[in-house]
Amino acid sequence: MAKILLIAVAFAAAWWLLRRHRRRVREETPPPAASGAEDMVRCAGCGVHLPRGDSIESQKLFFCSSDHEREFRRSR
């Protein structure tokens, strides 16, 4: 009888530790970032709008390509 009780207590402890670990991991995992729209910027060279992450920023201006950035700097 003592062996059965010991096995039951060990099983309950393992179950409790597993649940506690899973809960802690779930709380530590940050929620996924909102997949909202990215800011759009206008190319100073040609006027096309593109996502800020795809643009090239130079002197607080945005460009769609390095060619447009060079042309803009040459024309100034």
Residue frames as qw, qx, qy, qz and C-alpha x, y, z in Angstrom:
[[0.000, 0.885, 0.466, 0.000, 0.00, 0.00, 0.00],
 [0.323, -0.775, 0.099, 0.534, 2.86, 2.37, 0.82],
 [0.413, -0.089, 0.588, 0.690, 4.39, 1.79, -2.61],
 [0.178, 0.643, 0.647, 0.368, 1.14, 2.73, -4.35],
 [0.189, -0.928, -0.250, 0.203, 0.84, 5.86, -2.22],
 [0.425, -0.559, 0.320, 0.636, 4.47, 6.80, -2.96],
 [0.353, 0.202, 0.661, 0.631, 3.92, 6.32, -6.70],
 [0.043, 0.818, 0.548, 0.171, 0.74, 8.43, -6.57],
 [0.288, -0.872, -0.038, 0.395, 2.55, 11.23, -4.71],
 [0.433, -0.311, 0.492, 0.688, 5.46, 11.11, -7.18],
 [0.271, 0.468, 0.681, 0.494, 3.04, 11.22, -10.10],
 [0.081, -0.913, -0.397, 0.034, 1.15, 14.18, -8.57],
 [0.374, -0.728, 0.160, 0.551, 4.41, 16.05, -7.94],
 [0.401, -0.036, 0.607, 0.685, 5.59, 15.45, -11.50],
 [0.147, 0.688, 0.638, 0.313, 2.22, 16.59, -12.85],
 [0.207, -0.921, -0.219, 0.246, 2.31, 19.75, -10.70],
 [0.414, -0.539, 0.340, 0.650, 5.90, 20.59, -11.75],
 [0.361, 0.232, 0.673, 0.603, 5.08, 20.07, -15.43],
 [0.044, 0.834, 0.523, 0.169, 2.02, 22.35, -15.27],
 [0.321, -0.854, -0.029, 0.409, 4.00, 24.98, -13.37],
 [0.446, -0.284, 0.490, 0.693, 6.81, 24.89, -15.95],
 [0.271, 0.474, 0.668, 0.506, 4.40, 25.17, -18.89],
 [0.092, -0.917, -0.386, 0.043, 2.61, 28.11, -17.28],
 [0.390, -0.721, 0.165, 0.548, 5.92, 29.92, -16.66],
 [0.413, -0.016, 0.601, 0.684, 7.07, 29.36, -20.25],
 [0.153, 0.694, 0.624, 0.323, 3.75, 30.65, -21.57],
 [0.203, -0.930, -0.215, 0.218, 4.01, 33.82, -19.43],
 [0.438, -0.565, 0.328, 0.618, 7.62, 34.50, -20.47],
 [0.421, 0.253, 0.638, 0.593, 6.92, 34.16, -24.17],
 [0.129, 0.380, 0.055, -0.914, 6.05, 37.60, -25.56],
 [0.609, 0.558, 0.509, -0.242, 2.92, 37.79, -27.66],
 [0.562, 0.265, 0.473, 0.625, 3.53, 37.97, -31.40],
 [0.052, -0.317, 0.041, 0.946, 3.86, 41.46, -32.77],
 [0.510, 0.631, 0.411, -0.416, 0.78, 42.89, -34.38],
 [0.493, 0.104, 0.608, 0.614, 1.06, 42.35, -38.10],
 [0.220, 0.842, 0.294, -0.397, -0.19, 45.82, -38.89],
 [0.615, 0.728, 0.118, 0.280, 0.71, 47.86, -41.93],
 [0.624, -0.228, 0.004, 0.747, 4.18, 49.34, -42.15],
 [0.047, 0.808, 0.065, -0.584, 4.64, 53.09, -42.54],
 [0.668, 0.535, 0.357, 0.374, 4.79, 54.18, -46.16],
 [0.255, -0.673, 0.131, 0.681, 7.27, 56.81, -47.35],
 [0.597, 0.787, 0.134, -0.078, 7.64, 58.72, -50.61],
 [0.749, 0.026, 0.210, 0.628, 10.80, 58.49, -52.72],
 [0.070, -0.803, 0.002, 0.592, 12.34, 61.97, -53.02],
 [0.215, -0.294, 0.649, 0.668, 13.65, 61.01, -56.47],
 [0.107, -0.142, -0.778, -0.602, 10.64, 59.63, -58.34],
 [0.466, -0.168, 0.097, -0.864, 7.69, 60.04, -55.96],
 [0.678, -0.129, -0.684, -0.236, 6.78, 56.36, -55.66],
 [0.581, -0.548, 0.337, -0.498, 5.45, 55.22, -52.27],
 [0.709, 0.156, -0.683, 0.080, 7.09, 52.22, -50.62],
 [0.760, -0.593, -0.261, 0.041, 7.30, 50.61, -47.16],
 [0.185, -0.919, 0.332, -0.105, 9.73, 52.38, -44.84],
 [0.767, -0.388, 0.495, 0.122, 11.65, 49.13, -44.30],
 [0.782, 0.346, 0.388, 0.343, 12.38, 48.81, -48.03],
 [0.267, 0.947, 0.024, 0.175, 13.52, 52.41, -48.45],
 [0.669, 0.075, -0.190, 0.714, 16.96, 54.00, -48.22],
 [0.229, -0.941, -0.236, 0.082, 17.13, 56.92, -45.80],
 [0.598, 0.094, 0.001, 0.796, 19.59, 59.73, -46.40],
 [0.084, 0.078, -0.089, 0.989, 19.55, 63.24, -44.91],
 [0.321, 0.298, 0.596, -0.673, 16.03, 62.67, -43.51],
 [0.605, 0.381, -0.257, -0.650, 14.77, 61.84, -47.04],
 [0.727, -0.014, 0.682, -0.075, 13.71, 58.46, -48.36],
 [0.354, 0.515, -0.566, -0.537, 14.62, 56.84, -51.68],
 [0.941, 0.099, 0.139, -0.292, 13.45, 53.69, -53.44],
 [0.925, 0.210, -0.013, 0.315, 16.93, 52.88, -54.77],
 [0.562, -0.519, 0.119, 0.633, 20.55, 53.90, -54.37],
 [0.392, 0.328, 0.445, 0.735, 20.46, 55.27, -57.95],
 [0.107, -0.840, -0.379, -0.373, 17.76, 57.78, -57.00],
 [0.555, -0.764, -0.082, 0.319, 19.72, 58.75, -53.90],
 [0.571, -0.179, 0.297, 0.744, 22.86, 59.42, -55.98],
 [0.216, 0.546, 0.474, 0.656, 20.91, 61.37, -58.63],
 [0.291, -0.892, -0.327, -0.109, 19.26, 63.47, -55.93],
 [0.580, -0.640, 0.061, 0.500, 22.62, 64.28, -54.28],
 [0.500, 0.082, 0.404, 0.761, 24.16, 65.18, -57.68],
 [0.082, 0.699, 0.475, 0.529, 21.30, 67.52, -58.57],
 [0.387, -0.892, -0.225, 0.065, 21.71, 69.51, -55.35]]
